[in-house]
Amino acid sequence: PGHGLPTGGADAFSAVLHGKIRPAVAARWKLDPNRQTLAGHSYGGLFAAHEMIAGGGFRNYALISPSLWYGETASPQRQPPQRNLAGRAVLIVEAAGDAPALARIARLEQRLTALGAQVQTLSLSDQNHGSTMAASIAHTITLAFGPEKTP
């Protein structure tokens, strides 16, 4: 909105992710399904939330400053629950000073917890929307490769 560029395409990107990218990676490397993690920043964080709720098939999700403000229907907190999220670990990261974003994240955290996900939220001080990705890398790596949790 406001920039004149087309947006959307989550379903088309999801089709490429699951139909081409994931199979190509699996053909080349041995994968541990208990550690497969989808991480995204900004619109990518919104996409990761969409995938999680729609049944994207990853075990872990890192939503870094997800653009939850975008669109009335695109927002994952407005979508009807699609599945049980038990056994899914979710990291949600936001800049500490962004009160509207933190309120949206609190609502999303409640919804995901009610669906069975293990949710950790992280509010980063001295960060802004643009810097949260780099500041959250260690936390995202820990989510993906830290001690394995059994569902």
Buried (B, 14 or more C-beta within 10 A) or exposed (E): EEEEEEEEEBEEBBEEBEEEEBEEEEEEEEEEEEBBBBBBBBBBBBBBBBBBBBEBEBBBBBBBBBBBEBEEEBBBBEBEEEEEBEBBBBBBBBBBEBEEBBEBBEEBBEBBEEBEBBBBBBBBEEBEBEEBBEBBEEBBEEBBEEEEEEE
